[in-house]
Amino acid sequence: MSAPAAAKAIEETVDNATETVRAPEPAVAHEGREAMPLPTEPRTIFLGGLFILALLAALYVASPIVLPVVLAIVLKLFLQPVVRLTDRLGVPHGVGAALAIALLVLGLAALISGVAGPAASWAGKLPEAIPKIQQQLAFLTRPIESLGWMLGQLQDVTGVNGGLPQGPSHSVNVMGALFSGTTTAAAGLFTTLVVLFFLLVSGETFMRRFVEILPSFAEKRQAVEITLDIERNISAYLITVTLINLVVGTLTFCVMWATGVANPLLWGLIAFAVNFVPILGPMVAMVIFLMAGVLSLGVTWWALLPVGLYVLIHVIEGEIVTPMLLARRFTINPVAVILALLFWYWMWGVPGAILAVPMLAITKIVCDDLTPLRAFGHFLEG
């Protein structure tokens, strides 16, 4: 069977199962769906806890393998609408998947090329700019020295040596760490793209085979329902967030250009990128934009204007626009979001922080559709 015919057969199978899923359920099933049973047997609780701990330990140890696969799955949900569009236009399925990945790679390349040059220019200005700023902030020297003395006394009491290595060896170590990190990131990106291509080309085959091996029709229907919910909701979330972040980046570019901050395109791209990490990303951007304002405009009150306007943009986006567009699809507890961000950043670094909210949303969708886990899904709800 050719690839287009196989894709068409998969879509017909999913559509038929979807029609069954959308059929009205009896009142008894609806009542059961609202139930949120809690585990009562201590053995179940302890075994579940041990399983979760073992799973997290495996994810931490096997992060070089697991992280690219998880990232590829999330990107597959993001690019799936593009592949479906190319299928409707008559483009071969494999060619459509390659085109979607090419668009993704071109977007990443444009983002990196737009940031790399201006960022290197700003890094070159720092050695000359920092002494000037220190002179203008000389009135803060005494409080900073007092704070340093207090921290030194605290280190003496606790026995913790917070000093950094000095001299050329420290610089060599930094360069070696940067080179090693770049090589690791390139290898992980290549693995992610390879897995992503095969997921886009043959990913629905796993769905069909998984549905076929389930013993009962109710389980088949539930598997199709969960899969469709995840694909529909996560795809809508990722596309909506990307468009919102694009608007935030454009507005930040306009603000930096209007206030006279050098390289406004750099700051717009940074605002676009960091906004994919809720809460923590904008906080980092505020510090960066404050430094950019001081380096461009000097130590004046006008230097606070760029970061102040960015805060205003972020407040409007975070408190009005994003809840209005996503509230119907995602109502996740903000405390759960910040805990997920901190935990997955500790587990997998920056990629983990980017993937934290999509993984949390997938977890909530699965828990809402499975009766034994429905209480945990309700706990995550905002």
N, C-alpha and C positions, 0 to 999 in steps of 0.2 A: 504494500500500500504506500502511495506517495505521501510526502509530508503534508500537502494541502488537504488530501483526503483524510489523513489521520487527524489533522487539526479540526476538520469539519465534523468528523465522527465524535471527537472529544466534546466539541461544543454542543452537539445534539444530545450526548449523554448527560452533560451538565444541565442543559436546558430542560430536559425531561425530568431530571431529579429536582430542578428548581421549581417546576410547576407543581410537583408533589409536595415540596416544602411549603409553597405558598398556599396550599389547600387549607381550609379552615380546620382547626383541631377541635376535638371534643372538649366539652367543659371540664372533664376530669383531668385531661392533659394540661389544660390551661391553668387549672388550680395547682397541679404538680409543678408547673413551670415557675410559679410564684413562690414555691416552697424553697427555703434556704436551710437545709439540714446541716447540723454540726456533728462532727465525729464525736462519739461518746466512748469508744473503747480506747483505753490508754495505749494498748499495743499499736493501734492504727496511728495514733498521734506520734508516738515515738518513732515508729518505722518511717512515717512520712517525714518527720524532722531529719532523721538520719539520711534518708534518700536525698532531701534537698541539700543538706550539707555536702554529701558526696558529689552531687551534681555540680554545685558551685566550685568545689575543689577541682573537679575535672575541667570545668570551664576556665579556671584560672591557670592550671598547668598547661592545658592544651590550647591556650589563646592564639598561638601562631597559626593553628589550623582552624579553630572554631570561629575566630573573629572574621576572617575573610568570607567564610560560608554564611554567617549571619548577615554580614554586610551585603553579600550578593542576594540573599533572600529579600532583604528590605528594598534594595535597588530593583529587583525583579518586580516587586509590587508597584514601584514607582514608574517603571518603564512599560509595564504590561498594557496600559491603554494605548501607548504608541504602537506596540506590536499588533494589537487588535485593529487599530486603524489601518495599518499597512496591509493586514489580511483582507480587510473589506475593499481596499483599493486594488486587490489582485496581485500584490507583491508576494513572492514566495516567502514562506514562514521564516526560513533561515536568513534570507536577505533582509527581511524586516527586523529580525533580532540584531543583525550586524549593524543596520542603520541606526537603531535605537542606541546601541552601545557607542557607535561613532559619535552621535550627538552628545552623549554623556562625556566622552573623553575630550571632545572639542570644548565643551563648557568648562571642564576642569582645567584644561590647558590654558584657556583664556583667562580664567580666574588666577591661576598661578603666575602667568606671564604679566598680568596687570598688577600683581602685588610685588613680585620679586624685584623689579627694577627700582621703583620708588622706595621700597623698604630698604634696599641696599644704600640708596642715597641718604635716607634719614639716618641709617646706622653710621654712615661716614660723618654726618654732622654732629653726632653726639659728643665726641671727644672735645670739640671746640665749644659747643653750646653749654655743656654742663658746668664748666668753671664760671661762665658768665652768669648763669642762673644762680649758682652758689653765691656769687658776689651780691646779686640783687636780693637774695634771701638771707643775707648775713644776720638779720635780726632774729632768725630762727636757730642760729648756731648754738647759743647757750641751752635752750630747751632740748635740742637734739643731743648735745653732749651729756646733759643730765640723764636723758633716757638711756643713752649708751652706757653710762656709768651704772645705772640701776640694773640693766640687763647683764652687765659684767658681774655685778655682785650676786645676782640670781644664779648665774652659771657657776660661780665659785661655791655657792651653797649647795646646789644640786649635783655638782660634779660633772655637768655636761659641758663639753668643749664645742662651742658653736663656731669656732674659727674656720676659715676656708684656707686651703692650701695657697701659698703665695708663690710668685715667680713664674718662669716660663713653663714649668711642668703643668701648672694648672691650665694654662692656655692650650697646651698640647692635648691635655685630656678632654677639654671642651671640644676642640676640633675633631678629635677622634670619636667622641660621642655623637657629634652632629653627623659625621660621615657614616658611622654605623647606623644611626637612626634613619638617614636617608636611604641607605641600601635596604634596610628592613622594610621601610614603607614602600619602596618600589617593588620589592618581591611580594609583599602583601597585596598591593594594587593589581599586579599581574595575576595572582591567584584569584582575586575577587572577580576580575574581568572574565577569566576563563570559566569559572563556575557560573557567573551570571549569564554568559552566552548559552551554556548548555541548559540552564534553568529556563531561559526564554524559549529555547528551541524544543526541549523535551520535558519541561517541568510538569505539564498537565498529564503526561503519561503516568507519573507517580500517583497523581490524583485518581486516575481511572483504575489503576491496579490496586490501590489501597481500598477503594470503594468495592471492587469486585471480591476481595478476600474477606470482607466483613461478613459475619454469619447471618445477621438478620436484616430485614429491610429497614427497620427503625434505625439501626446503627448506620446503615448506608445513608439514609436521609439526613441523620444528624451530622455525619462527616461532611456531606456536601454543603449543608447549611453553615457549618462553622467555617469551611474553606471560603465560601462565597462572602460571608460576613467580613472575614479578615481581608480578603482581596479588595472588596468594595470600599470598606471604611478606611483601611490604611492607605490605599491608593488616593482616595479623596483627601485624606489628611496630608499626605506628603506633597501632593500637587498644590493644595491650598496654602500650606505653609511656605512652599517655595515661592509662590506668587506674592505672598505677603512680605517675605524677606526681600524680594526683588524691589518692591515698592519702598521698603524701609531703606535699602541701600541707595536707591535713586534720590530719596529725600535727603539722606545724609550727605550725598555728593553735592546736592544743591546748597545745603546749609554750609558745608565747608567752603564751597566756592564763593558764596555770598559773604562770608565772614572773613575771607582773605587767608585761610589756612592753605599752605602749599600742598600740592598733590591731592586735590580733592577726590580724584578717582580712586586712589589707594584707600581712603577712609570709607568711601562708599562700598567698595568691595569687602573691606573688613566688616562693616556693619551687616552686609548681606550674609557673610559666612558665619559670624559668631551668633547670629540670631537663630541658627539651627539648634543651639544649645540654650534652652529656656533658662531664665533667671541668671545663671552663672555667666553666660555669654555676654549679655548686655552689661553686666557689672564690669567685666574685663574691658569691654569697649569704652565704658565711661572713663576708666583710668587711662587708656590709650589716647582717647580724644582730649583729655585734660592735658596730658603731656604734649600732644601735638599743638594744642592751642598756646601753651606756654612757649614752646620752641619757635612757633611762627610769629606770635604777637607780642612776646615778652611777658614779664611778670606784671600784668595790669589786670584791671577788672574785665577788660574786653576778652581776655584769654578764657574767661568762664562762659562766654556767650556760645561757642560751638558745642561744648559738652552740655550746656543747659538746653539748647534747642534739640540736641539728640535725646536727652532725657524726656523732653516734651513729646517727641515723635514716638519714643518707646512706650510712654504712658498711654498715648492715644491708641497705639497698636495693641498693646497688651491688655488694656482695660476695656476697650470698646470694639475695635475691629475684629481681633481674633476671637473673643468670646461670641460675637454676633455671628461669625461665619462657621465656627466649629462647635458651638454649644450643643447643637442638636445631635452631633455625632459623638463627641467626646466630652464626658463630664468626669474627669479624673481628679481625685483629691490633690490639691497643691502640695500638701505635706508628703504624699506618696511620690509626687514628681520630684521634689527636691531630694528626697532620700534615694530615689532611683538614680538621679544624676550623680550624687556623691558616691554611691556604691559602685556603679558601673564605670565611673571615672577611676576609682581605685582599682577596679578589676582590669580594665582594658585601656585606660588613658583617655585621650581626647576622642578616639572613635567610639569608645564605650559611652561617653557622655552624649555624643550625637545620636547613638542608637537607643539611649535609655528610654525616651518617651515612646518611640514606635514599639519597642519590646513590651513596655508597660501597657500600651493600648492593645497589643495582640494578646497579652496575658488576660486582660479584662474581658475581651471578647470571648476567649475560650472559656473562662470561668463563668461568664453569664450563660453560656450555652450548655454547660455540663452541670447537672444537678448536684453532685457531691462537692463541687467547687464554687457553687453559686454564692455562698456566704462570703467567700474571699473576694469575689467580684463586686459584691455589694459594699464591702469594706473599702475597696479602691474607688468607689464612685464619689464624685464631688458633691 
